[in-house]
Amino acid sequence: MIPRAWRRNGWTAWHLAGAAALAAAGVALTFEAWADMFTIAWGDEEASHIFLVPIIAAWLVYVRRERLRYCAPTGHWVGPALIAAGWVVSSIGYYNSMQALWHAGAVVVVVGCALTALGADVLRRFLPAIAVLIFLVPVPARLRLGIALPLQEVLAQMTWGAFDLAGVDVEQFGNTLTINGQPVQVAEACNGLRMVFTLVLVSYAVAFGTPLKSYARFLLIALSPLSALVCNFVRMVPTVWLFGHASNSVAATFHDVAGWIMLFVAFLLLMGIIRVLRWAMLPVARFTLAYD
């Protein structure tokens, strides 16, 4: 059922049905790339945040649903333009073994298919909900390692510093900490990278799902990696201690369980940042989500 305010701008149920059908056709045309993205997200824990993307996109569309009354189904040229651009990018990626471009092009093709029915107004007013779809693209291994290795070094140094401050004898060599004769390596699974991507997504959803000013939104998103690093540091200190004073199975179990707990704690920390921003009157908006 299309609300009367939307119908006055020319919207019909056929526009929404057409967008869904065209998006499905876009997925079918680029199915190999979408299947590869799903396989990576399912098999690689570092890419599991991809499953959050459709939920966050749907949430951002929902909180902005009233914007549709200010949109008209016009400017359909933007859809074919995006389809063409996405197809070129995906082809370049496919034939040059550039996986990220292959995946990104497939996402753009599907977005273009939907916008062929919906028009340019929807792209403009629902841009945050559309832009978040870029997180569907798995992070290339080279980029991930470029982020992960510095995180490992920083986390190892912070953890060693905490033990040194507490007077606990811990040796550090690169990313390896030795406590009570037991070496503990700060590896990719320990560096909090998965938490970083997840928190960036959650921060994005909160930032663009509430009426914040632009600089408050970007500040919130920018602080999410720092929040993840701090929470992962809190997890690593007792984990390293357990590896030196308990069995490996106990320490490994604590490490895994604490990872989920720290994700929740990091989210609460971000909520606290929002409350501080509100207290400081930084994010007060003079308009609603229907207009901003």
Steps between C-alpha positions, in 0.01 A plus 500: 500500500654830389427796736299783346785750548723275288236446233474874447862497380425224251602195701321172442549146625646422158799723568592303812426166337700602195796602715496165678471307172778697332728462805439125490587501130821689581595236757431228243720671241787533747422186697853362493634809677219496759554129565871568554423780748266270692758222506764734640265643762391152607846346515715787627431632849680824415232563235197395707396865542367478142185330631418816699497719190151410364352545850658842542401607148139394568503689832628818337230476232237448769599803710503711182176361357321835531746646252325313222216753515750763382628280218354463153567201274705705256860507382496134401816555293710463817418130515631400155804725554586313821437164334743587221761630744462200728529258209821666381652497850397138558642391164830676567521327834409159360745502209784651702456280810402799713243343727390818678415673170317191379284497814452879516388511137240233569361703791481814283320305226228386742462851646472638147232244414289606798548872428388445141151464644534741793687796350761756601300653789521172690875486447540850640271470802590142591872527425621383848291182469643436153858594583519246784470223240868552418569302819367195315833491320748281692811692602792399273765292674773757433297782654394282791859407576599865466255580779548182704879508537518850653207408727688191619812704574309771686298245699810301595676817615198615700461159665871484589477852641209402723691204645814707541305765688354230725847356568431171321798351319403481132736506205405638160654407169304645210144376528590224746470541876664248733354459847607236749697330221190474279512686164175668399477636149275794420378364166235619256229324700599708805552845354135605511469561125168316484376716787618813317296429186195398702515812716551726199181353354307539826634854541393579144150371575473707818654809342269505199201350680469790744472876433862596563691780336748397234817558704355306795422210268850484357652541847299203626608283205863611535505406870371147441842347408651658813217355707568155352873528575440601862251218559727245335785618725276439802441148370864425420648578843313223690529270197880523500507450877286185469727356231787532746318372811225266379447234236493596133140381469384725785686798357370438146142467627531824695645672193205395282229579757660833592502598133120495490473674836738775391296555184202578722715716728636691202145566383409634845810719485378646172158563654678682780681714245164592347366600843805719556447662160136566585598642837746729322218600261717410199258282306183706537336510158253762390318261270378143492623200309237567238689807389870466597 
